[in-house]
Amino acid sequence: MAPPPPHEPDNCGSEAAPAVDVTAARDLIISSAGGHRYLDVRTEEELAKLGHLVEPQSSLNVPYMFITPEGSRVKNVQFVEQVASLLTSKEEPVLVGCQSGKRSELACIDLQAAGFKKVKNMGGGYLAWVHHGFPVHHGTTHSPSPATWNMMHLHVHQHRHQHQAAKPSLNGGHAQQQTDP
């Protein structure tokens, strides 16, 4: 007997945020009744190269990870605090997306652990959005604030210094190397 077809659950484990497909995500974003803020966790470089799923002035961008000068990714250790500073409350409905849905899933888990109640992961991310033929907005991206640039450069500098000085495990508490296909 053949095994049952793969099933994509709404919740990937007890810790994961509910996932919505891109069609439902688009409806949540554009519907005034949906009321979801779109949080794009891709880097500024990705946004500049690939475009925004929502008008830049209507979305939030807080990178979940930064790319080091060596090309690896390190977690933005201030991610939750930065998101909290942009939202009105932890009850505000937020739809989180990235390139493929992997970083946004991790971001949702972190936000839920910090007490955010209404976060949803856009399954498939930007790649699924484009595959469905939904519009992408190219144009001026918002430059990171000076505080964000300072934090990004400080974080990358600290990571490089730690890596060169002690060669610590990148799975420790401050930086986690990740790949996002």
PyMOL commands that set and color helices and strands:
alter all, ss='L'
color gray80, all
select helices_A, chain A and resi 22-30+44-50+56-58+79-86+102-113+125-131+146-165
alter helices_A, ss='H'
color red, helices_A
select strands_A, chain A and resi 19-20+37-40+59-61+65-67+73-75+94-97+119-122+177-178
alter strands_A, ss='S'
color yellow, strands_A
deselect
rebuild
show_as cartoon
